[in-house]
């Protein structure tokens, strides 16, 4: 089995930029995952009232449209609506 590694330092800013385009005003944080993969936490009012499936779909649609095959570097996404914050 071949393990693919990613350049987190190059890809994380591209992931943030893509998500900022798709979710203006969102709070976005990335962390380094295994083999340079990008883990994302994103908070946006565009997720308010949406199911987890809907929120995930929204994020992945943006990532794939903007990053293409580089979206494979993202391995974990936690999307939150403003209505989910304490």
PyMOL Python script that loads the backbone (N, CA, C, O; Angstrom):
from pymol import cmd

cmd.read_pdbstr("""\
ATOM      1  N   UNK A   1       0.842  -1.182   0.000  1.00  0.00           N
ATOM      2  CA  UNK A   1       0.000   0.000   0.000  1.00  0.00           C
ATOM      3  C   UNK A   1       0.888   1.247   0.000  1.00  0.00           C
ATOM      4  O   UNK A   1       1.772   1.384   0.845  1.00  0.00           O
ATOM      5  N   UNK A   2       0.653   2.130  -0.929  1.00  0.00           N
ATOM      6  CA  UNK A   2       1.411   3.363  -1.035  1.00  0.00           C
ATOM      7  C   UNK A   2       0.675   4.457  -0.273  1.00  0.00           C
ATOM      8  O   UNK A   2      -0.525   4.660  -0.460  1.00  0.00           O
ATOM      9  N   UNK A   3       1.402   5.153   0.579  1.00  0.00           N
ATOM     10  CA  UNK A   3       0.835   6.241   1.356  1.00  0.00           C
ATOM     11  C   UNK A   3       1.192   7.551   0.677  1.00  0.00           C
ATOM     12  O   UNK A   3       2.360   7.820   0.395  1.00  0.00           O
ATOM     13  N   UNK A   4       0.180   8.356   0.419  1.00  0.00           N
ATOM     14  CA  UNK A   4       0.421   9.646  -0.218  1.00  0.00           C
ATOM     15  C   UNK A   4       0.659  10.696   0.855  1.00  0.00           C
ATOM     16  O   UNK A   4      -0.107  10.805   1.813  1.00  0.00           O
ATOM     17  N   UNK A   5       1.713  11.455   0.690  1.00  0.00           N
ATOM     18  CA  UNK A   5       2.024  12.557   1.597  1.00  0.00           C
ATOM     19  C   UNK A   5       1.677  13.867   0.911  1.00  0.00           C
ATOM     20  O   UNK A   5       1.668  13.958  -0.317  1.00  0.00           O
ATOM     21  N   UNK A   6       1.393  14.870   1.713  1.00  0.00           N
ATOM     22  CA  UNK A   6       1.018  16.183   1.197  1.00  0.00           C
ATOM     23  C   UNK A   6       1.880  17.253   1.854  1.00  0.00           C
ATOM     24  O   UNK A   6       2.406  17.056   2.949  1.00  0.00           O
ATOM     25  N   UNK A   7       2.017  18.373   1.182  1.00  0.00           N
ATOM     26  CA  UNK A   7       2.763  19.518   1.712  1.00  0.00           C
ATOM     27  C   UNK A   7       1.776  20.438   2.419  1.00  0.00           C
ATOM     28  O   UNK A   7       1.192  21.334   1.810  1.00  0.00           O
ATOM     29  N   UNK A   8       1.603  20.201   3.710  1.00  0.00           N
ATOM     30  CA  UNK A   8       0.633  20.971   4.500  1.00  0.00           C
ATOM     31  C   UNK A   8       0.875  22.469   4.378  1.00  0.00           C
ATOM     32  O   UNK A   8      -0.068  23.239   4.196  1.00  0.00           O
ATOM     33  N   UNK A   9       2.134  22.887   4.477  1.00  0.00           N
ATOM     34  CA  UNK A   9       2.439  24.322   4.456  1.00  0.00           C
ATOM     35  C   UNK A   9       2.044  24.993   3.142  1.00  0.00           C
ATOM     36  O   UNK A   9       1.746  26.187   3.124  1.00  0.00           O
ATOM     37  N   UNK A  10       2.039  24.250   2.061  1.00  0.00           N
ATOM     38  CA  UNK A  10       1.621  24.805   0.770  1.00  0.00           C
ATOM     39  C   UNK A  10       0.106  24.711   0.591  1.00  0.00           C
ATOM     40  O   UNK A  10      -0.514  25.614   0.030  1.00  0.00           O
ATOM     41  N   UNK A  11      -0.485  23.619   1.069  1.00  0.00           N
ATOM     42  CA  UNK A  11      -1.902  23.375   0.807  1.00  0.00           C
ATOM     43  C   UNK A  11      -2.848  24.061   1.785  1.00  0.00           C
ATOM     44  O   UNK A  11      -3.946  24.456   1.394  1.00  0.00           O
ATOM     45  N   UNK A  12      -2.455  24.211   3.028  1.00  0.00           N
ATOM     46  CA  UNK A  12      -3.358  24.816   4.016  1.00  0.00           C
ATOM     47  C   UNK A  12      -3.801  26.231   3.614  1.00  0.00           C
ATOM     48  O   UNK A  12      -4.991  26.532   3.711  1.00  0.00           O
ATOM     49  N   UNK A  13      -2.892  27.111   3.166  1.00  0.00           N
ATOM     50  CA  UNK A  13      -3.344  28.433   2.735  1.00  0.00           C
ATOM     51  C   UNK A  13      -4.298  28.373   1.535  1.00  0.00           C
ATOM     52  O   UNK A  13      -5.219  29.184   1.437  1.00  0.00           O
ATOM     53  N   UNK A  14      -4.084  27.428   0.633  1.00  0.00           N
ATOM     54  CA  UNK A  14      -4.976  27.275  -0.521  1.00  0.00           C
ATOM     55  C   UNK A  14      -6.353  26.807  -0.073  1.00  0.00           C
ATOM     56  O   UNK A  14      -7.366  27.249  -0.615  1.00  0.00           O
ATOM     57  N   UNK A  15      -6.398  25.925   0.905  1.00  0.00           N
ATOM     58  CA  UNK A  15      -7.677  25.447   1.448  1.00  0.00           C
ATOM     59  C   UNK A  15      -8.428  26.600   2.096  1.00  0.00           C
ATOM     60  O   UNK A  15      -9.624  26.778   1.865  1.00  0.00           O
ATOM     61  N   UNK A  16      -7.722  27.387   2.909  1.00  0.00           N
ATOM     62  CA  UNK A  16      -8.351  28.539   3.568  1.00  0.00           C
ATOM     63  C   UNK A  16      -8.873  29.529   2.530  1.00  0.00           C
ATOM     64  O   UNK A  16     -10.000  30.011   2.650  1.00  0.00           O
ATOM     65  N   UNK A  17      -8.080  29.834   1.526  1.00  0.00           N
ATOM     66  CA  UNK A  17      -8.499  30.784   0.485  1.00  0.00           C
ATOM     67  C   UNK A  17      -9.739  30.276  -0.251  1.00  0.00           C
ATOM     68  O   UNK A  17     -10.655  31.049  -0.531  1.00  0.00           O
ATOM     69  N   UNK A  18      -9.768  28.990  -0.562  1.00  0.00           N
ATOM     70  CA  UNK A  18     -10.928  28.416  -1.248  1.00  0.00           C
ATOM     71  C   UNK A  18     -12.179  28.541  -0.393  1.00  0.00           C
ATOM     72  O   UNK A  18     -13.246  28.907  -0.885  1.00  0.00           O
ATOM     73  N   UNK A  19     -12.038  28.236   0.888  1.00  0.00           N
ATOM     74  CA  UNK A  19     -13.197  28.296   1.778  1.00  0.00           C
ATOM     75  C   UNK A  19     -13.632  29.732   2.050  1.00  0.00           C
ATOM     76  O   UNK A  19     -14.821  29.991   2.234  1.00  0.00           O
ATOM     77  N   UNK A  20     -12.697  30.658   2.076  1.00  0.00           N
ATOM     78  CA  UNK A  20     -13.062  32.069   2.243  1.00  0.00           C
ATOM     79  C   UNK A  20     -13.861  32.576   1.046  1.00  0.00           C
ATOM     80  O   UNK A  20     -14.758  33.405   1.197  1.00  0.00           O
ATOM     81  N   UNK A  21     -13.533  32.076  -0.140  1.00  0.00           N
ATOM     82  CA  UNK A  21     -14.292  32.442  -1.341  1.00  0.00           C
ATOM     83  C   UNK A  21     -15.715  31.894  -1.264  1.00  0.00           C
ATOM     84  O   UNK A  21     -16.673  32.583  -1.615  1.00  0.00           O
ATOM     85  N   UNK A  22     -15.844  30.662  -0.807  1.00  0.00           N
ATOM     86  CA  UNK A  22     -17.151  30.022  -0.752  1.00  0.00           C
ATOM     87  C   UNK A  22     -18.000  30.413   0.445  1.00  0.00           C
ATOM     88  O   UNK A  22     -19.228  30.344   0.405  1.00  0.00           O
ATOM     89  N   UNK A  23     -17.321  30.827   1.519  1.00  0.00           N
ATOM     90  CA  UNK A  23     -18.013  31.163   2.765  1.00  0.00           C
ATOM     91  C   UNK A  23     -17.457  32.474   3.317  1.00  0.00           C
ATOM     92  O   UNK A  23     -16.736  32.475   4.315  1.00  0.00           O
ATOM     93  N   UNK A  24     -17.797  33.597   2.661  1.00  0.00           N
ATOM     94  CA  UNK A  24     -17.264  34.892   3.099  1.00  0.00           C
ATOM     95  C   UNK A  24     -17.603  35.157   4.569  1.00  0.00           C
ATOM     96  O   UNK A  24     -18.724  34.913   5.016  1.00  0.00           O
ATOM     97  N   UNK A  25     -16.624  35.655   5.302  1.00  0.00           N
ATOM     98  CA  UNK A  25     -16.828  35.992   6.703  1.00  0.00           C
ATOM     99  C   UNK A  25     -16.716  34.811   7.660  1.00  0.00           C
ATOM    100  O   UNK A  25     -16.864  34.988   8.869  1.00  0.00           O
ATOM    101  N   UNK A  26     -16.457  33.610   7.145  1.00  0.00           N
ATOM    102  CA  UNK A  26     -16.350  32.425   7.992  1.00  0.00           C
ATOM    103  C   UNK A  26     -15.069  32.468   8.812  1.00  0.00           C
ATOM    104  O   UNK A  26     -14.053  33.017   8.384  1.00  0.00           O
ATOM    105  N   UNK A  27     -15.140  31.880   9.996  1.00  0.00           N
ATOM    106  CA  UNK A  27     -13.945  31.650  10.804  1.00  0.00           C
ATOM    107  C   UNK A  27     -13.400  30.282  10.395  1.00  0.00           C
ATOM    108  O   UNK A  27     -14.122  29.287  10.452  1.00  0.00           O
ATOM    109  N   UNK A  28     -12.148  30.227   9.989  1.00  0.00           N
ATOM    110  CA  UNK A  28     -11.555  28.993   9.457  1.00  0.00           C
ATOM    111  C   UNK A  28     -10.242  28.730  10.165  1.00  0.00           C
ATOM    112  O   UNK A  28      -9.405  29.623  10.296  1.00  0.00           O
ATOM    113  N   UNK A  29     -10.067  27.503  10.619  1.00  0.00           N
ATOM    114  CA  UNK A  29      -8.815  27.092  11.252  1.00  0.00           C
ATOM    115  C   UNK A  29      -8.401  25.758  10.645  1.00  0.00           C
ATOM    116  O   UNK A  29      -9.227  24.866  10.452  1.00  0.00           O
ATOM    117  N   UNK A  30      -7.114  25.634  10.349  1.00  0.00           N
ATOM    118  CA  UNK A  30      -6.598  24.361   9.853  1.00  0.00           C
ATOM    119  C   UNK A  30      -5.571  23.812  10.830  1.00  0.00           C
ATOM    120  O   UNK A  30      -4.937  24.559  11.576  1.00  0.00           O
ATOM    121  N   UNK A  31      -5.422  22.512  10.812  1.00  0.00           N
ATOM    122  CA  UNK A  31      -4.394  21.833  11.590  1.00  0.00           C
ATOM    123  C   UNK A  31      -3.768  20.773  10.707  1.00  0.00           C
ATOM    124  O   UNK A  31      -4.399  20.255   9.785  1.00  0.00           O
ATOM    125  N   UNK A  32      -2.529  20.461  11.003  1.00  0.00           N
ATOM    126  CA  UNK A  32      -1.804  19.441  10.250  1.00  0.00           C
ATOM    127  C   UNK A  32      -2.259  18.066  10.701  1.00  0.00           C
ATOM    128  O   UNK A  32      -2.275  17.761  11.894  1.00  0.00           O
ATOM    129  N   UNK A  33      -2.625  17.246   9.738  1.00  0.00           N
ATOM    130  CA  UNK A  33      -3.003  15.866   9.991  1.00  0.00           C
ATOM    131  C   UNK A  33      -1.899  14.918   9.560  1.00  0.00           C
ATOM    132  O   UNK A  33      -0.786  15.343   9.253  1.00  0.00           O
ATOM    133  N   UNK A  34      -2.211  13.649   9.540  1.00  0.00           N
ATOM    134  CA  UNK A  34      -1.260  12.601   9.194  1.00  0.00           C
ATOM    135  C   UNK A  34      -0.722  12.799   7.785  1.00  0.00           C
ATOM    136  O   UNK A  34      -1.488  13.061   6.858  1.00  0.00           O
ATOM    137  N   UNK A  35       0.571  12.677   7.620  1.00  0.00           N
ATOM    138  CA  UNK A  35       1.251  12.799   6.327  1.00  0.00           C
ATOM    139  C   UNK A  35       0.930  14.121   5.613  1.00  0.00           C
ATOM    140  O   UNK A  35       0.833  14.161   4.387  1.00  0.00           O
ATOM    141  N   UNK A  36       0.767  15.202   6.392  1.00  0.00           N
ATOM    142  CA  UNK A  36       0.557  16.528   5.827  1.00  0.00           C
ATOM    143  C   UNK A  36      -0.863  16.838   5.412  1.00  0.00           C
ATOM    144  O   UNK A  36      -1.121  17.873   4.798  1.00  0.00           O
ATOM    145  N   UNK A  37      -1.787  15.953   5.738  1.00  0.00           N
ATOM    146  CA  UNK A  37      -3.182  16.219   5.390  1.00  0.00           C
ATOM    147  C   UNK A  37      -3.703  17.425   6.161  1.00  0.00           C
ATOM    148  O   UNK A  37      -3.189  17.767   7.227  1.00  0.00           O
ATOM    149  N   UNK A  38      -4.723  18.060   5.611  1.00  0.00           N
ATOM    150  CA  UNK A  38      -5.284  19.271   6.195  1.00  0.00           C
ATOM    151  C   UNK A  38      -6.586  18.923   6.907  1.00  0.00           C
ATOM    152  O   UNK A  38      -7.489  18.326   6.322  1.00  0.00           O
ATOM    153  N   UNK A  39      -6.667  19.306   8.178  1.00  0.00           N
ATOM    154  CA  UNK A  39      -7.898  19.189   8.951  1.00  0.00           C
ATOM    155  C   UNK A  39      -8.475  20.592   9.077  1.00  0.00           C
ATOM    156  O   UNK A  39      -7.739  21.545   9.333  1.00  0.00           O
ATOM    157  N   UNK A  40      -9.786  20.725   8.900  1.00  0.00           N
ATOM    158  CA  UNK A  40     -10.417  22.033   8.842  1.00  0.00           C
ATOM    159  C   UNK A  40     -11.555  22.134   9.851  1.00  0.00           C
ATOM    160  O   UNK A  40     -12.371  21.222   9.989  1.00  0.00           O
ATOM    161  N   UNK A  41     -11.588  23.264  10.551  1.00  0.00           N
ATOM    162  CA  UNK A  41     -12.748  23.662  11.341  1.00  0.00           C
ATOM    163  C   UNK A  41     -13.235  24.964  10.719  1.00  0.00           C
ATOM    164  O   UNK A  41     -12.446  25.882  10.497  1.00  0.00           O
ATOM    165  N   UNK A  42     -14.525  25.044  10.441  1.00  0.00           N
ATOM    166  CA  UNK A  42     -15.080  26.243   9.812  1.00  0.00           C
ATOM    167  C   UNK A  42     -16.415  26.580  10.466  1.00  0.00           C
ATOM    168  O   UNK A  42     -17.257  25.706  10.672  1.00  0.00           O
ATOM    169  N   UNK A  43     -16.597  27.857  10.789  1.00  0.00           N
ATOM    170  CA  UNK A  43     -17.836  28.351  11.388  1.00  0.00           C
ATOM    171  C   UNK A  43     -18.401  29.417  10.465  1.00  0.00           C
ATOM    172  O   UNK A  43     -17.726  30.396  10.148  1.00  0.00           O
ATOM    173  N   UNK A  44     -19.648  29.223  10.035  1.00  0.00           N
ATOM    174  CA  UNK A  44     -20.294  30.176   9.136  1.00  0.00           C
ATOM    175  C   UNK A  44     -21.791  30.181   9.380  1.00  0.00           C
ATOM    176  O   UNK A  44     -22.390  29.145   9.668  1.00  0.00           O
ATOM    177  N   UNK A  45     -22.385  31.351   9.262  1.00  0.00           N
ATOM    178  CA  UNK A  45     -23.847  31.432   9.391  1.00  0.00           C
ATOM    179  C   UNK A  45     -24.552  30.765   8.206  1.00  0.00           C
ATOM    180  O   UNK A  45     -25.755  30.510   8.269  1.00  0.00           O
ATOM    181  N   UNK A  46     -23.822  30.483   7.138  1.00  0.00           N
ATOM    182  CA  UNK A  46     -24.420  29.773   5.998  1.00  0.00           C
ATOM    183  C   UNK A  46     -24.773  28.328   6.348  1.00  0.00           C
ATOM    184  O   UNK A  46     -25.527  27.676   5.626  1.00  0.00           O
ATOM    185  N   UNK A  47     -24.225  27.832   7.456  1.00  0.00           N
ATOM    186  CA  UNK A  47     -24.529  26.469   7.906  1.00  0.00           C
ATOM    187  C   UNK A  47     -25.708  26.418   8.877  1.00  0.00           C
ATOM    188  O   UNK A  47     -26.161  25.334   9.245  1.00  0.00           O
ATOM    189  N   UNK A  48     -26.202  27.577   9.291  1.00  0.00           N
ATOM    190  CA  UNK A  48     -27.301  27.600  10.261  1.00  0.00           C
ATOM    191  C   UNK A  48     -28.493  26.795   9.768  1.00  0.00           C
ATOM    192  O   UNK A  48     -28.941  26.958   8.633  1.00  0.00           O
ATOM    193  N   UNK A  49     -29.002  25.926  10.634  1.00  0.00           N
ATOM    194  CA  UNK A  49     -30.186  25.139  10.320  1.00  0.00           C
ATOM    195  C   UNK A  49     -29.953  23.969   9.377  1.00  0.00           C
ATOM    196  O   UNK A  49     -30.904  23.290   8.992  1.00  0.00           O
ATOM    197  N   UNK A  50     -28.713  23.725   9.001  1.00  0.00           N
ATOM    198  CA  UNK A  50     -28.406  22.642   8.059  1.00  0.00           C
ATOM    199  C   UNK A  50     -28.026  21.371   8.822  1.00  0.00           C
ATOM    200  O   UNK A  50     -27.511  21.433   9.939  1.00  0.00           O
ATOM    201  N   UNK A  51     -28.285  20.233   8.207  1.00  0.00           N
ATOM    202  CA  UNK A  51     -27.860  18.957   8.776  1.00  0.00           C
ATOM    203  C   UNK A  51     -26.353  18.793   8.561  1.00  0.00           C
ATOM    204  O   UNK A  51     -25.744  19.527   7.783  1.00  0.00           O
ATOM    205  N   UNK A  52     -25.766  17.830   9.256  1.00  0.00           N
ATOM    206  CA  UNK A  52     -24.336  17.568   9.082  1.00  0.00           C
ATOM    207  C   UNK A  52     -24.036  17.173   7.634  1.00  0.00           C
ATOM    208  O   UNK A  52     -23.024  17.590   7.070  1.00  0.00           O
ATOM    209  N   UNK A  53     -24.905  16.382   7.048  1.00  0.00           N
ATOM    210  CA  UNK A  53     -24.718  15.965   5.655  1.00  0.00           C
ATOM    211  C   UNK A  53     -24.737  17.166   4.718  1.00  0.00           C
ATOM    212  O   UNK A  53     -23.920  17.255   3.801  1.00  0.00           O
ATOM    213  N   UNK A  54     -25.658  18.081   4.944  1.00  0.00           N
ATOM    214  CA  UNK A  54     -25.742  19.278   4.100  1.00  0.00           C
ATOM    215  C   UNK A  54     -24.497  20.147   4.256  1.00  0.00           C
ATOM    216  O   UNK A  54     -23.946  20.628   3.265  1.00  0.00           O
ATOM    217  N   UNK A  55     -24.054  20.349   5.496  1.00  0.00           N
ATOM    218  CA  UNK A  55     -22.871  21.177   5.747  1.00  0.00           C
ATOM    219  C   UNK A  55     -21.625  20.565   5.103  1.00  0.00           C
ATOM    220  O   UNK A  55     -20.836  21.268   4.471  1.00  0.00           O
ATOM    221  N   UNK A  56     -21.456  19.261   5.267  1.00  0.00           N
ATOM    222  CA  UNK A  56     -20.314  18.583   4.655  1.00  0.00           C
ATOM    223  C   UNK A  56     -20.360  18.733   3.132  1.00  0.00           C
ATOM    224  O   UNK A  56     -19.345  19.015   2.495  1.00  0.00           O
ATOM    225  N   UNK A  57     -21.538  18.544   2.566  1.00  0.00           N
ATOM    226  CA  UNK A  57     -21.695  18.675   1.118  1.00  0.00           C
ATOM    227  C   UNK A  57     -21.328  20.056   0.621  1.00  0.00           C
ATOM    228  O   UNK A  57     -20.686  20.201  -0.420  1.00  0.00           O
ATOM    229  N   UNK A  58     -21.738  21.077   1.369  1.00  0.00           N
ATOM    230  CA  UNK A  58     -21.419  22.453   0.985  1.00  0.00           C
ATOM    231  C   UNK A  58     -19.912  22.690   0.972  1.00  0.00           C
ATOM    232  O   UNK A  58     -19.376  23.291   0.041  1.00  0.00           O
ATOM    233  N   UNK A  59     -19.237  22.213   2.011  1.00  0.00           N
ATOM    234  CA  UNK A  59     -17.793  22.419   2.114  1.00  0.00           C
ATOM    235  C   UNK A  59     -17.059  21.663   1.013  1.00  0.00           C
ATOM    236  O   UNK A  59     -16.193  22.220   0.337  1.00  0.00           O
ATOM    237  N   UNK A  60     -17.411  20.390   0.836  1.00  0.00           N
ATOM    238  CA  UNK A  60     -16.700  19.593  -0.168  1.00  0.00           C
ATOM    239  C   UNK A  60     -16.974  20.079  -1.587  1.00  0.00           C
ATOM    240  O   UNK A  60     -16.108  19.969  -2.454  1.00  0.00           O
ATOM    241  N   UNK A  61     -18.138  20.604  -1.826  1.00  0.00           N
ATOM    242  CA  UNK A  61     -18.440  21.157  -3.156  1.00  0.00           C
ATOM    243  C   UNK A  61     -17.488  22.314  -3.469  1.00  0.00           C
ATOM    244  O   UNK A  61     -16.954  22.400  -4.575  1.00  0.00           O
ATOM    245  N   UNK A  62     -17.281  23.188  -2.507  1.00  0.00           N
ATOM    246  CA  UNK A  62     -16.366  24.324  -2.694  1.00  0.00           C
ATOM    247  C   UNK A  62     -14.931  23.825  -2.866  1.00  0.00           C
ATOM    248  O   UNK A  62     -14.229  24.246  -3.786  1.00  0.00           O
ATOM    249  N   UNK A  63     -14.496  22.926  -1.977  1.00  0.00           N
ATOM    250  CA  UNK A  63     -13.120  22.435  -2.048  1.00  0.00           C
ATOM    251  C   UNK A  63     -12.826  21.775  -3.394  1.00  0.00           C
ATOM    252  O   UNK A  63     -11.785  22.034  -3.998  1.00  0.00           O
ATOM    253  N   UNK A  64     -13.725  20.938  -3.858  1.00  0.00           N
ATOM    254  CA  UNK A  64     -13.497  20.239  -5.124  1.00  0.00           C
ATOM    255  C   UNK A  64     -13.561  21.184  -6.313  1.00  0.00           C
ATOM    256  O   UNK A  64     -12.795  21.036  -7.265  1.00  0.00           O
ATOM    257  N   UNK A  65     -14.476  22.162  -6.268  1.00  0.00           N
ATOM    258  CA  UNK A  65     -14.605  23.101  -7.380  1.00  0.00           C
ATOM    259  C   UNK A  65     -13.374  24.007  -7.502  1.00  0.00           C
ATOM    260  O   UNK A  65     -12.929  24.310  -8.609  1.00  0.00           O
ATOM    261  N   UNK A  66     -12.834  24.430  -6.372  1.00  0.00           N
ATOM    262  CA  UNK A  66     -11.722  25.377  -6.399  1.00  0.00           C
ATOM    263  C   UNK A  66     -10.366  24.673  -6.459  1.00  0.00           C
ATOM    264  O   UNK A  66      -9.474  25.109  -7.188  1.00  0.00           O
ATOM    265  N   UNK A  67     -10.206  23.597  -5.705  1.00  0.00           N
ATOM    266  CA  UNK A  67      -8.896  22.945  -5.595  1.00  0.00           C
ATOM    267  C   UNK A  67      -8.714  21.753  -6.510  1.00  0.00           C
ATOM    268  O   UNK A  67      -7.583  21.320  -6.735  1.00  0.00           O
ATOM    269  N   UNK A  68      -9.792  21.212  -7.043  1.00  0.00           N
ATOM    270  CA  UNK A  68      -9.684  20.033  -7.894  1.00  0.00           C
ATOM    271  C   UNK A  68      -9.058  18.872  -7.143  1.00  0.00           C
ATOM    272  O   UNK A  68      -9.484  18.552  -6.034  1.00  0.00           O
ATOM    273  N   UNK A  69      -8.058  18.241  -7.727  1.00  0.00           N
ATOM    274  CA  UNK A  69      -7.441  17.064  -7.113  1.00  0.00           C
ATOM    275  C   UNK A  69      -6.705  17.391  -5.812  1.00  0.00           C
ATOM    276  O   UNK A  69      -6.491  16.501  -4.989  1.00  0.00           O
ATOM    277  N   UNK A  70      -6.317  18.647  -5.613  1.00  0.00           N
ATOM    278  CA  UNK A  70      -5.672  19.024  -4.350  1.00  0.00           C
ATOM    279  C   UNK A  70      -6.626  18.913  -3.166  1.00  0.00           C
ATOM    280  O   UNK A  70      -6.185  18.906  -2.017  1.00  0.00           O
ATOM    281  N   UNK A  71      -7.923  18.826  -3.431  1.00  0.00           N
ATOM    282  CA  UNK A  71      -8.882  18.664  -2.330  1.00  0.00           C
ATOM    283  C   UNK A  71      -8.674  17.333  -1.614  1.00  0.00           C
ATOM    284  O   UNK A  71      -9.153  17.150  -0.495  1.00  0.00           O
ATOM    285  N   UNK A  72      -7.962  16.402  -2.250  1.00  0.00           N
ATOM    286  CA  UNK A  72      -7.643  15.122  -1.615  1.00  0.00           C
ATOM    287  C   UNK A  72      -6.770  15.292  -0.378  1.00  0.00           C
ATOM    288  O   UNK A  72      -6.700  14.393   0.461  1.00  0.00           O
ATOM    289  N   UNK A  73      -6.106  16.431  -0.259  1.00  0.00           N
ATOM    290  CA  UNK A  73      -5.255  16.694   0.901  1.00  0.00           C
ATOM    291  C   UNK A  73      -6.082  16.945   2.157  1.00  0.00           C
ATOM    292  O   UNK A  73      -5.570  16.822   3.270  1.00  0.00           O
ATOM    293  N   UNK A  74      -7.346  17.293   1.990  1.00  0.00           N
ATOM    294  CA  UNK A  74      -8.219  17.545   3.143  1.00  0.00           C
ATOM    295  C   UNK A  74      -8.815  16.215   3.583  1.00  0.00           C
ATOM    296  O   UNK A  74      -9.473  15.524   2.805  1.00  0.00           O
ATOM    297  N   UNK A  75      -8.572  15.871   4.840  1.00  0.00           N
ATOM    298  CA  UNK A  75      -9.057  14.576   5.314  1.00  0.00           C
ATOM    299  C   UNK A  75     -10.066  14.677   6.443  1.00  0.00           C
ATOM    300  O   UNK A  75     -10.605  13.663   6.885  1.00  0.00           O
ATOM    301  N   UNK A  76     -10.329  15.891   6.915  1.00  0.00           N
ATOM    302  CA  UNK A  76     -11.222  16.043   8.063  1.00  0.00           C
ATOM    303  C   UNK A  76     -11.829  17.434   8.027  1.00  0.00           C
ATOM    304  O   UNK A  76     -11.104  18.425   7.938  1.00  0.00           O
ATOM    305  N   UNK A  77     -13.159  17.520   8.096  1.00  0.00           N
ATOM    306  CA  UNK A  77     -13.841  18.811   8.081  1.00  0.00           C
ATOM    307  C   UNK A  77     -14.875  18.833   9.199  1.00  0.00           C
ATOM    308  O   UNK A  77     -15.706  17.931   9.313  1.00  0.00           O
ATOM    309  N   UNK A  78     -14.810  19.881  10.023  1.00  0.00           N
ATOM    310  CA  UNK A  78     -15.817  20.110  11.055  1.00  0.00           C
ATOM    311  C   UNK A  78     -16.498  21.443  10.765  1.00  0.00           C
ATOM    312  O   UNK A  78     -15.959  22.494  11.113  1.00  0.00           O
ATOM    313  N   UNK A  79     -17.680  21.422  10.128  1.00  0.00           N
ATOM    314  CA  UNK A  79     -18.400  22.660   9.858  1.00  0.00           C
ATOM    315  C   UNK A  79     -19.434  22.937  10.963  1.00  0.00           C
ATOM    316  O   UNK A  79     -20.166  22.041  11.382  1.00  0.00           O
ATOM    317  N   UNK A  80     -19.476  24.177  11.416  1.00  0.00           N
ATOM    318  CA  UNK A  80     -20.427  24.585  12.449  1.00  0.00           C
ATOM    319  C   UNK A  80     -21.201  25.796  11.975  1.00  0.00           C
ATOM    320  O   UNK A  80     -20.641  26.685  11.334  1.00  0.00           O
ATOM    321  N   UNK A  81     -22.487  25.836  12.287  1.00  0.00           N
ATOM    322  CA  UNK A  81     -23.285  27.023  12.073  1.00  0.00           C
ATOM    323  C   UNK A  81     -23.181  27.915  13.298  1.00  0.00           C
ATOM    324  O   UNK A  81     -22.823  27.454  14.382  1.00  0.00           O
ATOM    325  N   UNK A  82     -23.490  29.176  13.126  1.00  0.00           N
ATOM    326  CA  UNK A  82     -23.476  30.096  14.269  1.00  0.00           C
ATOM    327  C   UNK A  82     -24.491  29.666  15.314  1.00  0.00           C
ATOM    328  O   UNK A  82     -24.313  29.915  16.506  1.00  0.00           O
ATOM    329  N   UNK A  83     -25.553  29.020  14.861  1.00  0.00           N
ATOM    330  CA  UNK A  83     -26.594  28.570  15.785  1.00  0.00           C
ATOM    331  C   UNK A  83     -26.155  27.369  16.642  1.00  0.00           C
ATOM    332  O   UNK A  83     -26.886  26.943  17.537  1.00  0.00           O
ATOM    333  N   UNK A  84     -24.969  26.831  16.366  1.00  0.00           N
ATOM    334  CA  UNK A  84     -24.453  25.698  17.138  1.00  0.00           C
ATOM    335  C   UNK A  84     -23.453  26.119  18.222  1.00  0.00           C
ATOM    336  O   UNK A  84     -23.035  25.305  19.046  1.00  0.00           O
ATOM    337  N   UNK A  85     -23.085  27.382  18.209  1.00  0.00           N
ATOM    338  CA  UNK A  85     -22.102  27.854  19.180  1.00  0.00           C
ATOM    339  C   UNK A  85     -22.773  28.131  20.520  1.00  0.00           C
ATOM    340  O   UNK A  85     -23.939  28.524  20.575  1.00  0.00           O
ATOM    341  N   UNK A  86     -22.017  27.918  21.608  1.00  0.00           N
ATOM    342  CA  UNK A  86     -22.597  28.170  22.934  1.00  0.00           C
ATOM    343  C   UNK A  86     -22.837  29.639  23.180  1.00  0.00           C
ATOM    344  O   UNK A  86     -23.320  30.015  24.248  1.00  0.00           O
TER     345      UNK A  86
END
""", "prot")
cmd.dss("prot")
cmd.show_as("cartoon", "prot")
cmd.util.cbc("prot")
cmd.orient("prot")
